[in-house]
Amino acid sequence: MKLNKIEVVTEHKHFQIREITDEGGYHRRMLQCSDTLADDEHQEVKDKAEELWTDEVKSAWTTFQAEHEAKMGGV
């Protein structure tokens, strides 16, 4: 698949990624700063993650998730 677009959304710097399939259609996916990037990930995605997923952003995302889980009663 060929990388078509990366959008950075939310204060936690999530990536919305759109790729073009070999058949010409679109494949969409989302990555969060807590995700581990695969070795075969597009270099542009790796570079953007290196730039934007700072320790501060990762910490804020972890804190948000813990607070949300506590608010929802551990569900």
C-alpha positions in Angstrom: 0.0 0.0 0.0 1.1 3.5 -0.7 0.8 6.2 2.0 -1.7 8.9 0.9 -2.3 11.1 3.9 -1.5 11.5 7.6 -3.7 13.7 9.7 -2.8 14.5 13.3 -5.9 14.8 15.5 -6.6 15.4 19.2 -4.3 17.0 21.8 -2.8 13.5 22.1 -1.5 13.6 18.6 -3.3 10.5 17.2 -2.6 9.8 13.5 -5.4 9.1 11.0 -3.6 7.4 8.1 -5.0 6.8 4.6 -3.3 4.5 2.2 -4.0 3.5 -1.4 -4.4 -0.2 -2.0 -2.9 -2.0 -5.0 -6.5 -2.1 -6.3 -6.8 1.7 -6.1 -9.1 1.8 -3.1 -8.5 3.4 0.3 -7.5 1.7 3.5 -7.8 3.8 6.7 -6.4 3.3 10.1 -5.6 5.2 13.3 -2.5 5.1 15.5 -2.2 6.4 19.0 1.0 7.5 20.7 0.9 4.3 22.9 1.1 2.1 19.7 4.3 0.4 18.8 5.2 1.1 15.2 6.0 -1.9 13.1 9.4 -2.2 11.4 7.7 -2.0 8.0 5.7 1.2 8.8 6.0 4.0 6.3 9.1 6.1 7.0 7.0 9.3 7.0 4.8 7.9 9.8 7.9 6.9 11.8 9.4 10.4 11.3 6.1 12.1 12.4 5.9 9.9 15.4 9.5 10.7 16.4 8.7 14.4 16.1 5.3 14.6 17.8 5.1 11.7 20.2 7.2 13.3 22.9 7.4 12.0 26.4 5.0 14.8 27.5 2.4 13.7 24.9 2.8 10.0 25.8 2.4 10.8 29.6 -0.7 13.0 28.9 -2.2 10.1 26.9 -1.5 7.6 29.6 -2.9 9.9 32.3 -6.0 10.5 30.2 -6.6 6.7 29.7 -6.2 6.0 33.4 -8.6 8.8 34.4 -11.1 7.6 31.8 -10.9 4.0 33.0 -11.4 5.1 36.6 -14.3 7.3 35.7 -15.9 4.4 33.9 -15.4 2.1 36.8 -12.6 0.0 35.4 -14.7 -1.1 32.4 
